[in-house]
Amino acid sequence: MFRLQAQHACLAWAFEAIRDRPGLVAELGLGHGRTYDHLRNLLPDREIYVFDRANEAYPDCQPPEPYLVIGDVKDTVPAMYDRLGGKVVLANTDLGTFDASLNPVIAAMVSEVVPPLMAPGGIIMSDLPLDLPDYERIALPPGAPADAYRLYRKPAL
């Protein structure tokens, strides 16, 4: 519950932060598609690329075919660098698992593959703590329980 509350507060904050900035959106972790559905409804003019190992989204929460990238994120995200590199203004990464022993491995992978996607000033939201030494850690907005979600900003040029 706290994670979803934090995610919604962070999404509302991020939507405001990118409102006047051109760029793409990336979501790592489609799940059942609820967050994707929220993104597409509140950012209707944005291209939203979604990465996951499988498509288990509800029928009414399906990303369109050219924007859904299926496969292991550690392989599929780098495969899209030519198309997306340096153009993403918002990346939401929701890949954490209930297996706490896997989360540090997933966080390390996300910390490696997501930064090349990001535009200057781009925002990364994550359910896991990431190792992004060149990024600014942003305080969570009101309504987001501490450590339930994280916000990072790539420095502007």
N, C-alpha and C positions, 0 to 999 in steps of 0.2 A: 504494500500500500504506500509506504513512504517513497519508494522508488518512482511509482507512477505520479504521485503528488509532486515530487521533485522534477520529474521529466516534464510535466505540464507547465510548471512555473518557469523552467528553463526554456522551453519552447516559446512561451509567450514573450519572454525577455529577448530571445534570439530573433524572433520575427520582427520585433521593433528595431533591433540592432542592425538588421540587414535590409530593412524596408527600402532605403534609397540606394542600395548598392547592387549593381548588376552582378550576375554570377549564377552558378549552378548550385544545386543542393544534392548531397549524397546521404543515403541512409544505409548503414551497415547493420543488418539484422532485420529482416522483414517480419519474421514471426507470423502472426495471423493478419498483419497488415493494418492494425489499428493506428499506429503512429504514422505510417505512410498515408493513410486516409486523412488524418489530421493535417499533415503537411500539404497534401494536394488541395485540400479545401481552403486552407488559409494562405497558401502561396500558389494560386491558380495559374499565374503567368510564369512560373519557374519550371525549368527542366529538373526533374528529380530522378536521380539514378539510384537504384536499389540493389544491394548486394546481399546474397545469402547463399547457403549451401543447398537449399531446397525451397520450393515455393509451396508454403502451407497457408497462404493467405486466404481469408474468406473470399467467396466469389465477388462480392461488391467492394473488395479492398485490393484488387489486383492492379499492379503497375502495368502500363502498356508494354508490349513486347520489346521494343528497342531500349527501354529504360530498366528492364529487369535483367540482372546479370547473375546467373546461377553458377555456383561452383565454390571451391574453397577460397575464401576472401583473401588469404595470403597470396593466391595466384591471380585471382580475377581483378583485384584492385590495381596491382601493378600493370596488368595487361591493358588497362584503360588510361594509363598516364598520358599517352599521346593525345587522346581525345579530351581528357578532363584535367590534366595536370595544370596547376596554378589558376584554375577557374572556379573552384568550389568556395562559396562564401559561408556555407553552413554544412557541417557534417555531423550527423547524429549517429553515434556508435552505441549499439545496444546488443552486445554479443556476450555479456556475462552469463555464467551458468550457475546452477546450484552446486556444482562440484567445485568447491573452493580451491582445490589443488590445481585446477585448469585455469582459473582466472588470471594468475600472473603470466602464464604463457600467452593467453589471449591478449592481455594488456600490452605485453611486449610486442606482439605482432601488430596490433593496431598502432602502437607508437611508431612503428617502422613504416607501415604501408600508407597511412593516411596523410602525413605531412606533405608529400609531393603533390597531393591533390589540391592543397589549399591556396587560395588567393591571398595576397597581402591583406591583413586585417580580418581574415576568415576566422570563423568560430567553430570549434570542435566541442560537441557535447558528448559525454561518455558516462556510462554506468560503471565503468572501471577506472581506477586511477592510472593515468598515463604518464610515461616518462618523456616529456616534451621540454627539454631545457631551454630552448629558444623561444618558447611560447609564454605568454602572460597567463597566469592562473587568475581567473575572474571569480570574485565572490558570488555565491549563489544569490539569486533574487529572493525577495520576501516570499514566504510560503514553501520554500524548498528546504526540507530537512537536511541538516549537515551530513555530508558524506554519502548521501543517497544518489547524487549525480555530481558531475564535475563539468566545469566550463573552462575552455582554454582559447586564447586569441593569438593568432600568428601576428607578429609585428608588421605594421604597415611599412611600405618602402620609404 
